[in-house]
Amino acid sequence: MENPFHACATCTHFRPEKVENGMRYFCNRLGYDTKPDYQFNCWTPKEHVIKLMEKRKEERS
């Protein structure tokens, strides 16, 4: 089953930055620009995302 939470924006390494012409999204782990909805296998979810995933898992049980 696909994880609906798995996206760069929910990863601990995701760094949004406001720039003159909009926003820049950067991955500190990979070392290059990304987008909030991209997915990579190195995903490390933020703490609040982990809690939300656990809550949703309990609700399905």
PQR file of N, CA, C, O and H, with PARSE charges and radii, in Angstrom:
ATOM      1  N   MET A   1       0.838  -1.186   0.000 -0.4000 1.5000
ATOM      2  CA  MET A   1       0.000   0.000   0.000 -0.0000 2.0000
ATOM      3  C   MET A   1       0.884   1.251   0.000  0.5500 1.7000
ATOM      4  O   MET A   1       1.871   1.321   0.732 -0.5500 1.4000
ATOM      5  N   GLU A   2       0.532   2.204  -0.800 -0.4000 1.5000
ATOM      6  CA  GLU A   2       1.297   3.446  -0.903 -0.0000 2.0000
ATOM      7  C   GLU A   2       1.069   4.309   0.332  0.5500 1.7000
ATOM      8  O   GLU A   2      -0.049   4.401   0.838 -0.5500 1.4000
ATOM      9  H   GLU A   2      -0.270   2.146  -1.395  0.4000 1.0000
ATOM     10  N   ASN A   3       2.129   4.935   0.807 -0.4000 1.5000
ATOM     11  CA  ASN A   3       2.047   5.789   1.985 -0.0000 2.0000
ATOM     12  C   ASN A   3       1.648   7.203   1.548  0.5500 1.7000
ATOM     13  O   ASN A   3       2.429   7.866   0.865 -0.5500 1.4000
ATOM     14  H   ASN A   3       3.037   4.860   0.395  0.4000 1.0000
ATOM     15  N   PRO A   4       0.453   7.683   1.922 -0.5600 1.5000
ATOM     16  CA  PRO A   4       0.013   9.015   1.502  0.2800 2.0000
ATOM     17  C   PRO A   4       0.797  10.151   2.158  0.5500 1.7000
ATOM     18  O   PRO A   4       0.695  11.301   1.729 -0.5500 1.4000
ATOM     19  N   PHE A   5       1.574   9.842   3.189 -0.4000 1.5000
ATOM     20  CA  PHE A   5       2.366  10.860   3.877 -0.0000 2.0000
ATOM     21  C   PHE A   5       3.753  11.039   3.260  0.5500 1.7000
ATOM     22  O   PHE A   5       4.422  12.040   3.517 -0.5500 1.4000
ATOM     23  H   PHE A   5       1.657   8.908   3.538  0.4000 1.0000
ATOM     24  N   HIS A   6       4.182  10.079   2.453 -0.4000 1.5000
ATOM     25  CA  HIS A   6       5.541  10.072   1.915 -0.0000 2.0000
ATOM     26  C   HIS A   6       5.702  11.152   0.846  0.5500 1.7000
ATOM     27  O   HIS A   6       5.246  11.000  -0.287 -0.5500 1.4000
ATOM     28  H   HIS A   6       3.638   9.267   2.244  0.4000 1.0000
ATOM     29  N   ALA A   7       6.349  12.228   1.224 -0.4000 1.5000
ATOM     30  CA  ALA A   7       6.654  13.331   0.312 -0.0000 2.0000
ATOM     31  C   ALA A   7       7.777  14.155   0.923  0.5500 1.7000
ATOM     32  O   ALA A   7       7.960  14.167   2.141 -0.5500 1.4000
ATOM     33  H   ALA A   7       6.720  12.352   2.145  0.4000 1.0000
ATOM     34  N   CYS A   8       8.514  14.831   0.083 -0.4000 1.5000
ATOM     35  CA  CYS A   8       9.638  15.635   0.577 -0.0000 2.0000
ATOM     36  C   CYS A   8       9.212  16.632   1.652  0.5500 1.7000
ATOM     37  O   CYS A   8       9.946  16.844   2.617 -0.5500 1.4000
ATOM     38  H   CYS A   8       8.365  14.821  -0.906  0.4000 1.0000
ATOM     39  N   ALA A   9       8.049  17.242   1.504 -0.4000 1.5000
ATOM     40  CA  ALA A   9       7.605  18.253   2.459 -0.0000 2.0000
ATOM     41  C   ALA A   9       7.428  17.701   3.870  0.5500 1.7000
ATOM     42  O   ALA A   9       7.428  18.472   4.830 -0.5500 1.4000
ATOM     43  H   ALA A   9       7.452  17.070   0.720  0.4000 1.0000
ATOM     44  N   THR A  10       7.278  16.383   4.020 -0.4000 1.5000
ATOM     45  CA  THR A  10       7.092  15.787   5.343 -0.0000 2.0000
ATOM     46  C   THR A  10       8.381  15.164   5.876  0.5500 1.7000
ATOM     47  O   THR A  10       8.355  14.473   6.895 -0.5500 1.4000
ATOM     48  H   THR A  10       7.278  15.757   3.241  0.4000 1.0000
ATOM     49  N   CYS A  11       9.499  15.396   5.207 -0.4000 1.5000
ATOM     50  CA  CYS A  11      10.783  14.816   5.582 -0.0000 2.0000
ATOM     51  C   CYS A  11      11.603  15.789   6.445  0.5500 1.7000
ATOM     52  O   CYS A  11      11.515  17.007   6.290 -0.5500 1.4000
ATOM     53  H   CYS A  11       9.521  15.957   4.379  0.4000 1.0000
ATOM     54  N   THR A  12      12.386  15.230   7.339 -0.4000 1.5000
ATOM     55  CA  THR A  12      13.224  16.050   8.228 -0.0000 2.0000
ATOM     56  C   THR A  12      14.311  16.810   7.476  0.5500 1.7000
ATOM     57  O   THR A  12      14.848  17.788   7.996 -0.5500 1.4000
ATOM     58  H   THR A  12      12.458  14.241   7.466  0.4000 1.0000
ATOM     59  N   HIS A  13      14.638  16.383   6.279 -0.4000 1.5000
ATOM     60  CA  HIS A  13      15.722  17.005   5.510 -0.0000 2.0000
ATOM     61  C   HIS A  13      15.238  18.075   4.532  0.5500 1.7000
ATOM     62  O   HIS A  13      16.048  18.702   3.848 -0.5500 1.4000
ATOM     63  H   HIS A  13      14.202  15.589   5.856  0.4000 1.0000
ATOM     64  N   PHE A  14      13.938  18.285   4.465 -0.4000 1.5000
ATOM     65  CA  PHE A  14      13.329  19.256   3.554 -0.0000 2.0000
ATOM     66  C   PHE A  14      13.504  20.664   4.107  0.5500 1.7000
ATOM     67  O   PHE A  14      13.174  20.923   5.264 -0.5500 1.4000
ATOM     68  H   PHE A  14      13.281  17.776   5.020  0.4000 1.0000
ATOM     69  N   ARG A  15      14.018  21.571   3.291 -0.4000 1.5000
ATOM     70  CA  ARG A  15      14.259  22.949   3.713 -0.0000 2.0000
ATOM     71  C   ARG A  15      13.644  23.941   2.730  0.5500 1.7000
ATOM     72  O   ARG A  15      14.217  24.198   1.671 -0.5500 1.4000
ATOM     73  H   ARG A  15      14.286  21.361   2.351  0.4000 1.0000
ATOM     74  N   PRO A  16      12.474  24.505   3.072 -0.5600 1.5000
ATOM     75  CA  PRO A  16      11.906  25.559   2.229  0.2800 2.0000
ATOM     76  C   PRO A  16      12.613  26.884   2.525  0.5500 1.7000
ATOM     77  O   PRO A  16      13.001  27.155   3.662 -0.5500 1.4000
ATOM     78  N   GLU A  17      12.769  27.684   1.504 -0.4000 1.5000
ATOM     79  CA  GLU A  17      13.451  28.972   1.671 -0.0000 2.0000
ATOM     80  C   GLU A  17      12.762  30.007   0.777  0.5500 1.7000
ATOM     81  O   GLU A  17      12.599  29.795  -0.424 -0.5500 1.4000
ATOM     82  H   GLU A  17      12.453  27.464   0.581  0.4000 1.0000
ATOM     83  N   LYS A  18      12.367  31.119   1.378 -0.4000 1.5000
ATOM     84  CA  LYS A  18      11.765  32.196   0.602 -0.0000 2.0000
ATOM     85  C   LYS A  18      12.874  32.955  -0.120  0.5500 1.7000
ATOM     86  O   LYS A  18      13.826  33.423   0.505 -0.5500 1.4000
ATOM     87  H   LYS A  18      12.500  31.291   2.354  0.4000 1.0000
ATOM     88  N   VAL A  19      12.744  33.071  -1.428 -0.4000 1.5000
ATOM     89  CA  VAL A  19      13.708  33.794  -2.242 -0.0000 2.0000
ATOM     90  C   VAL A  19      12.984  34.926  -2.970  0.5500 1.7000
ATOM     91  O   VAL A  19      11.756  35.004  -2.943 -0.5500 1.4000
ATOM     92  H   VAL A  19      11.970  32.691  -1.936  0.4000 1.0000
ATOM     93  N   GLU A  20      13.731  35.775  -3.603 -0.4000 1.5000
ATOM     94  CA  GLU A  20      13.179  36.963  -4.239 -0.0000 2.0000
ATOM     95  C   GLU A  20      12.039  36.654  -5.210  0.5500 1.7000
ATOM     96  O   GLU A  20      11.050  37.385  -5.259 -0.5500 1.4000
ATOM     97  H   GLU A  20      14.728  35.712  -3.625  0.4000 1.0000
ATOM     98  N   ASN A  21      12.174  35.587  -5.973 -0.4000 1.5000
ATOM     99  CA  ASN A  21      11.164  35.285  -6.995 -0.0000 2.0000
ATOM    100  C   ASN A  21      10.230  34.133  -6.601  0.5500 1.7000
ATOM    101  O   ASN A  21       9.652  33.497  -7.482 -0.5500 1.4000
ATOM    102  H   ASN A  21      12.977  34.994  -5.934  0.4000 1.0000
ATOM    103  N   GLY A  22      10.067  33.849  -5.311 -0.4000 1.5000
ATOM    104  CA  GLY A  22       9.166  32.799  -4.864 -0.0000 2.0000
ATOM    105  C   GLY A  22       9.760  31.956  -3.757  0.5500 1.7000
ATOM    106  O   GLY A  22      10.281  32.481  -2.773 -0.5500 1.4000
ATOM    107  H   GLY A  22      10.537  34.365  -4.595  0.4000 1.0000
ATOM    108  N   MET A  23       9.681  30.645  -3.921 -0.4000 1.5000
ATOM    109  CA  MET A  23      10.189  29.707  -2.920 -0.0000 2.0000
ATOM    110  C   MET A  23      11.204  28.771  -3.551  0.5500 1.7000
ATOM    111  O   MET A  23      11.127  28.433  -4.733 -0.5500 1.4000
ATOM    112  H   MET A  23       9.259  30.218  -4.720  0.4000 1.0000
ATOM    113  N   ARG A  24      12.162  28.360  -2.718 -0.4000 1.5000
ATOM    114  CA  ARG A  24      13.146  27.347  -3.121 -0.0000 2.0000
ATOM    115  C   ARG A  24      12.998  26.211  -2.125  0.5500 1.7000
ATOM    116  O   ARG A  24      12.938  26.428  -0.915 -0.5500 1.4000
ATOM    117  H   ARG A  24      12.224  28.634  -1.759  0.4000 1.0000
ATOM    118  N   TYR A  25      12.939  24.991  -2.657 -0.4000 1.5000
ATOM    119  CA  TYR A  25      12.819  23.807  -1.816 -0.0000 2.0000
ATOM    120  C   TYR A  25      14.076  22.979  -2.005  0.5500 1.7000
ATOM    121  O   TYR A  25      14.445  22.637  -3.128 -0.5500 1.4000
ATOM    122  H   TYR A  25      12.987  24.815  -3.640  0.4000 1.0000
ATOM    123  N   PHE A  26      14.733  22.658  -0.893 -0.4000 1.5000
ATOM    124  CA  PHE A  26      16.042  22.024  -0.937 -0.0000 2.0000
ATOM    125  C   PHE A  26      16.071  20.818  -0.006  0.5500 1.7000
ATOM    126  O   PHE A  26      15.466  20.843   1.066 -0.5500 1.4000
ATOM    127  H   PHE A  26      14.433  22.936   0.020  0.4000 1.0000
ATOM    128  N   CYS A  27      16.770  19.767  -0.413 -0.4000 1.5000
ATOM    129  CA  CYS A  27      16.972  18.600   0.428 -0.0000 2.0000
ATOM    130  C   CYS A  27      18.389  18.637   0.976  0.5500 1.7000
ATOM    131  O   CYS A  27      19.358  18.566   0.219 -0.5500 1.4000
ATOM    132  H   CYS A  27      17.261  19.747  -1.284  0.4000 1.0000
ATOM    133  N   ASN A  28      18.507  18.748   2.298 -0.4000 1.5000
ATOM    134  CA  ASN A  28      19.834  18.773   2.918 -0.0000 2.0000
ATOM    135  C   ASN A  28      20.563  17.447   2.775  0.5500 1.7000
ATOM    136  O   ASN A  28      21.790  17.431   2.677 -0.5500 1.4000
ATOM    137  H   ASN A  28      17.720  18.805   2.912  0.4000 1.0000
ATOM    138  N   ARG A  29      19.843  16.343   2.761 -0.4000 1.5000
ATOM    139  CA  ARG A  29      20.473  15.027   2.654 -0.0000 2.0000
ATOM    140  C   ARG A  29      21.018  14.790   1.242  0.5500 1.7000
ATOM    141  O   ARG A  29      22.167  14.383   1.071 -0.5500 1.4000
ATOM    142  H   ARG A  29      18.846  16.355   2.841  0.4000 1.0000
ATOM    143  N   LEU A  30      20.187  15.047   0.244 -0.4000 1.5000
ATOM    144  CA  LEU A  30      20.601  14.796  -1.144 -0.0000 2.0000
ATOM    145  C   LEU A  30      21.466  15.916  -1.708  0.5500 1.7000
ATOM    146  O   LEU A  30      22.283  15.687  -2.600 -0.5500 1.4000
ATOM    147  H   LEU A  30      19.254  15.378   0.383  0.4000 1.0000
ATOM    148  N   GLY A  31      21.285  17.122  -1.189 -0.4000 1.5000
ATOM    149  CA  GLY A  31      22.112  18.243  -1.616 -0.0000 2.0000
ATOM    150  C   GLY A  31      21.650  18.940  -2.878  0.5500 1.7000
ATOM    151  O   GLY A  31      22.450  19.577  -3.563 -0.5500 1.4000
ATOM    152  H   GLY A  31      20.622  17.308  -0.464  0.4000 1.0000
ATOM    153  N   TYR A  32      20.371  18.828  -3.193 -0.4000 1.5000
ATOM    154  CA  TYR A  32      19.875  19.547  -4.365 -0.0000 2.0000
ATOM    155  C   TYR A  32      18.416  19.947  -4.201  0.5500 1.7000
ATOM    156  O   TYR A  32      17.732  19.516  -3.273 -0.5500 1.4000
ATOM    157  H   TYR A  32      19.722  18.310  -2.637  0.4000 1.0000
ATOM    158  N   ASP A  33      17.955  20.792  -5.135 -0.4000 1.5000
ATOM    159  CA  ASP A  33      16.581  21.274  -5.100 -0.0000 2.0000
ATOM    160  C   ASP A  33      15.598  20.124  -5.307  0.5500 1.7000
ATOM    161  O   ASP A  33      15.895  19.143  -5.988 -0.5500 1.4000
ATOM    162  H   ASP A  33      18.511  21.142  -5.889  0.4000 1.0000
ATOM    163  N   THR A  34      14.444  20.272  -4.712 -0.4000 1.5000
ATOM    164  CA  THR A  34      13.383  19.281  -4.823 -0.0000 2.0000
ATOM    165  C   THR A  34      12.056  20.028  -4.885  0.5500 1.7000
ATOM    166  O   THR A  34      12.038  21.252  -5.019 -0.5500 1.4000
ATOM    167  H   THR A  34      14.204  21.069  -4.159  0.4000 1.0000
ATOM    168  N   LYS A  35      10.981  19.326  -4.791 -0.4000 1.5000
ATOM    169  CA  LYS A  35       9.640  19.918  -4.710 -0.0000 2.0000
ATOM    170  C   LYS A  35       8.908  19.243  -3.561  0.5500 1.7000
ATOM    171  O   LYS A  35       9.214  18.097  -3.229 -0.5500 1.4000
ATOM    172  H   LYS A  35      10.995  18.332  -4.682  0.4000 1.0000
ATOM    173  N   PRO A  36       7.942  19.932  -2.941 -0.5600 1.5000
ATOM    174  CA  PRO A  36       7.255  19.377  -1.779  0.2800 2.0000
ATOM    175  C   PRO A  36       6.615  18.011  -2.020  0.5500 1.7000
ATOM    176  O   PRO A  36       6.564  17.189  -1.105 -0.5500 1.4000
ATOM    177  N   ASP A  37       6.129  17.756  -3.228 -0.4000 1.5000
ATOM    178  CA  ASP A  37       5.428  16.499  -3.486 -0.0000 2.0000
ATOM    179  C   ASP A  37       6.309  15.395  -4.066  0.5500 1.7000
ATOM    180  O   ASP A  37       5.811  14.304  -4.342 -0.5500 1.4000
ATOM    181  H   ASP A  37       6.170  18.424  -3.971  0.4000 1.0000
ATOM    182  N   TYR A  38       7.593  15.645  -4.256 -0.4000 1.5000
ATOM    183  CA  TYR A  38       8.497  14.596  -4.744 -0.0000 2.0000
ATOM    184  C   TYR A  38       8.660  13.524  -3.672  0.5500 1.7000
ATOM    185  O   TYR A  38       8.440  13.771  -2.486 -0.5500 1.4000
ATOM    186  H   TYR A  38       7.998  16.531  -4.032  0.4000 1.0000
ATOM    187  N   GLN A  39       9.052  12.319  -4.114 -0.4000 1.5000
ATOM    188  CA  GLN A  39       9.290  11.215  -3.194 -0.0000 2.0000
ATOM    189  C   GLN A  39      10.632  10.557  -3.512  0.5500 1.7000
ATOM    190  O   GLN A  39      10.959  10.320  -4.675 -0.5500 1.4000
ATOM    191  H   GLN A  39       9.230  12.118  -5.077  0.4000 1.0000
ATOM    192  N   PHE A  40      11.401  10.265  -2.462 -0.4000 1.5000
ATOM    193  CA  PHE A  40      12.662   9.549  -2.603 -0.0000 2.0000
ATOM    194  C   PHE A  40      12.706   8.431  -1.561  0.5500 1.7000
ATOM    195  O   PHE A  40      12.024   8.509  -0.539 -0.5500 1.4000
ATOM    196  H   PHE A  40      11.135  10.458  -1.518  0.4000 1.0000
ATOM    197  N   ASN A  41      13.489   7.413  -1.810 -0.4000 1.5000
ATOM    198  CA  ASN A  41      13.570   6.270  -0.901 -0.0000 2.0000
ATOM    199  C   ASN A  41      14.270   6.609   0.418  0.5500 1.7000
ATOM    200  O   ASN A  41      14.199   5.827   1.365 -0.5500 1.4000
ATOM    201  H   ASN A  41      14.043   7.349  -2.640  0.4000 1.0000
ATOM    202  N   CYS A  42      14.932   7.738   0.494 -0.4000 1.5000
ATOM    203  CA  CYS A  42      15.661   8.108   1.713 -0.0000 2.0000
ATOM    204  C   CYS A  42      14.796   8.907   2.685  0.5500 1.7000
ATOM    205  O   CYS A  42      15.323   9.529   3.607 -0.5500 1.4000
ATOM    206  H   CYS A  42      14.990   8.374  -0.275  0.4000 1.0000
ATOM    207  N   TRP A  43      13.509   8.899   2.499 -0.4000 1.5000
ATOM    208  CA  TRP A  43      12.562   9.675   3.297 -0.0000 2.0000
ATOM    209  C   TRP A  43      12.658   9.368   4.787  0.5500 1.7000
ATOM    210  O   TRP A  43      12.609   8.208   5.195 -0.5500 1.4000
ATOM    211  H   TRP A  43      13.081   8.393   1.751  0.4000 1.0000
ATOM    212  N   THR A  44      12.796  10.423   5.597 -0.4000 1.5000
ATOM    213  CA  THR A  44      12.774  10.323   7.051 -0.0000 2.0000
ATOM    214  C   THR A  44      11.671  11.264   7.543  0.5500 1.7000
ATOM    215  O   THR A  44      11.871  12.478   7.578 -0.5500 1.4000
ATOM    216  H   THR A  44      12.836  11.365   5.265  0.4000 1.0000
ATOM    217  N   PRO A  45      10.511  10.719   7.923 -0.5600 1.5000
ATOM    218  CA  PRO A  45       9.383  11.579   8.286  0.2800 2.0000
ATOM    219  C   PRO A  45       9.637  12.406   9.544  0.5500 1.7000
ATOM    220  O   PRO A  45      10.329  11.975  10.467 -0.5500 1.4000
ATOM    221  N   LYS A  46       9.059  13.600   9.552 -0.4000 1.5000
ATOM    222  CA  LYS A  46       9.120  14.467  10.730 -0.0000 2.0000
ATOM    223  C   LYS A  46       8.321  13.828  11.862  0.5500 1.7000
ATOM    224  O   LYS A  46       7.451  12.992  11.620 -0.5500 1.4000
ATOM    225  H   LYS A  46       8.497  13.949   8.803  0.4000 1.0000
ATOM    226  N   GLU A  47       8.616  14.220  13.080 -0.4000 1.5000
ATOM    227  CA  GLU A  47       7.989  13.617  14.266 -0.0000 2.0000
ATOM    228  C   GLU A  47       6.464  13.710  14.222  0.5500 1.7000
ATOM    229  O   GLU A  47       5.783  12.733  14.535 -0.5500 1.4000
ATOM    230  H   GLU A  47       9.322  14.899  13.276  0.4000 1.0000
ATOM    231  N   HIS A  48       5.921  14.855  13.843 -0.4000 1.5000
ATOM    232  CA  HIS A  48       4.456  14.988  13.823 -0.0000 2.0000
ATOM    233  C   HIS A  48       3.825  14.106  12.748  0.5500 1.7000
ATOM    234  O   HIS A  48       2.674  13.691  12.885 -0.5500 1.4000
ATOM    235  H   HIS A  48       6.474  15.649  13.588  0.4000 1.0000
ATOM    236  N   VAL A  49       4.556  13.823  11.700 -0.4000 1.5000
ATOM    237  CA  VAL A  49       4.062  12.937  10.645 -0.0000 2.0000
ATOM    238  C   VAL A  49       4.045  11.489  11.141  0.5500 1.7000
ATOM    239  O   VAL A  49       3.113  10.738  10.851 -0.5500 1.4000
ATOM    240  H   VAL A  49       5.491  14.159  11.588  0.4000 1.0000
ATOM    241  N   ILE A  50       5.069  11.110  11.880 -0.4000 1.5000
ATOM    242  CA  ILE A  50       5.116   9.764  12.467 -0.0000 2.0000
ATOM    243  C   ILE A  50       3.915   9.560  13.385  0.5500 1.7000
ATOM    244  O   ILE A  50       3.257   8.521  13.330 -0.5500 1.4000
ATOM    245  H   ILE A  50       5.825  11.720  12.115  0.4000 1.0000
ATOM    246  N   LYS A  51       3.630  10.547  14.225 -0.4000 1.5000
ATOM    247  CA  LYS A  51       2.495  10.449  15.149 -0.0000 2.0000
ATOM    248  C   LYS A  51       1.177  10.342  14.389  0.5500 1.7000
ATOM    249  O   LYS A  51       0.299   9.571  14.777 -0.5500 1.4000
ATOM    250  H   LYS A  51       4.164  11.391  14.270  0.4000 1.0000
ATOM    251  N   LEU A  52       1.034  11.103  13.320 -0.4000 1.5000
ATOM    252  CA  LEU A  52      -0.182  11.053  12.516 -0.0000 2.0000
ATOM    253  C   LEU A  52      -0.332   9.691  11.829  0.5500 1.7000
ATOM    254  O   LEU A  52      -1.436   9.152  11.759 -0.5500 1.4000
ATOM    255  H   LEU A  52       1.748  11.730  13.005  0.4000 1.0000
ATOM    256  N   MET A  53       0.766   9.139  11.328 -0.4000 1.5000
ATOM    257  CA  MET A  53       0.712   7.813  10.706 -0.0000 2.0000
ATOM    258  C   MET A  53       0.305   6.759  11.725  0.5500 1.7000
ATOM    259  O   MET A  53      -0.498   5.878  11.420 -0.5500 1.4000
ATOM    260  H   MET A  53       1.663   9.578  11.386  0.4000 1.0000
ATOM    261  N   GLU A  54       0.853   6.842  12.932 -0.4000 1.5000
ATOM    262  CA  GLU A  54       0.506   5.899  13.994 -0.0000 2.0000
ATOM    263  C   GLU A  54      -0.967   6.014  14.365  0.5500 1.7000
ATOM    264  O   GLU A  54      -1.641   5.003  14.567 -0.5500 1.4000
ATOM    265  H   GLU A  54       1.506   7.558  13.180  0.4000 1.0000
ATOM    266  N   LYS A  55      -1.468   7.246  14.456 -0.4000 1.5000
ATOM    267  CA  LYS A  55      -2.867   7.482  14.781 -0.0000 2.0000
ATOM    268  C   LYS A  55      -3.774   6.879  13.707  0.5500 1.7000
ATOM    269  O   LYS A  55      -4.765   6.222  14.028 -0.5500 1.4000
ATOM    270  H   LYS A  55      -0.920   8.067  14.292  0.4000 1.0000
ATOM    271  N   ARG A  56      -3.443   7.096  12.457 -0.4000 1.5000
ATOM    272  CA  ARG A  56      -4.249   6.549  11.360 -0.0000 2.0000
ATOM    273  C   ARG A  56      -4.204   5.021  11.351  0.5500 1.7000
ATOM    274  O   ARG A  56      -5.200   4.370  11.038 -0.5500 1.4000
ATOM    275  H   ARG A  56      -2.639   7.630  12.197  0.4000 1.0000
ATOM    276  N   LYS A  57      -3.063   4.459  11.691 -0.4000 1.5000
ATOM    277  CA  LYS A  57      -2.945   3.006  11.746 -0.0000 2.0000
ATOM    278  C   LYS A  57      -3.836   2.438  12.843  0.5500 1.7000
ATOM    279  O   LYS A  57      -4.487   1.413  12.642 -0.5500 1.4000
ATOM    280  H   LYS A  57      -2.253   4.988  11.946  0.4000 1.0000
ATOM    281  N   GLU A  58      -3.870   3.099  14.009 -0.4000 1.5000
ATOM    282  CA  GLU A  58      -4.712   2.663  15.118 -0.0000 2.0000
ATOM    283  C   GLU A  58      -6.196   2.751  14.744  0.5500 1.7000
ATOM    284  O   GLU A  58      -6.984   1.884  15.119 -0.5500 1.4000
ATOM    285  H   GLU A  58      -3.341   3.932  14.172  0.4000 1.0000
ATOM    286  N   GLU A  59      -6.569   3.788  14.013 -0.4000 1.5000
ATOM    287  CA  GLU A  59      -7.960   3.985  13.608 -0.0000 2.0000
ATOM    288  C   GLU A  59      -8.434   2.873  12.674  0.5500 1.7000
ATOM    289  O   GLU A  59      -9.613   2.519  12.676 -0.5500 1.4000
ATOM    290  H   GLU A  59      -5.928   4.493  13.708  0.4000 1.0000
ATOM    291  N   ARG A  60      -7.524   2.326  11.882 -0.4000 1.5000
ATOM    292  CA  ARG A  60      -7.890   1.252  10.961 -0.0000 2.0000
ATOM    293  C   ARG A  60      -7.976  -0.105  11.652  0.5500 1.7000
ATOM    294  O   ARG A  60      -8.567  -1.044  11.120 -0.5500 1.4000
ATOM    295  H   ARG A  60      -6.566   2.613  11.880  0.4000 1.0000
ATOM    296  N   SER A  61      -7.390  -0.200  12.826 -0.4000 1.5000
ATOM    297  CA  SER A  61      -7.377  -1.489  13.559 -0.0000 2.0000
ATOM    298  C   SER A  61      -8.681  -1.775  14.251  0.5500 1.7000
ATOM    299  O   SER A  61      -8.820  -2.811  14.900 -0.5500 1.4000
ATOM    300  H   SER A  61      -6.910   0.563  13.259  0.4000 1.0000
TER
END
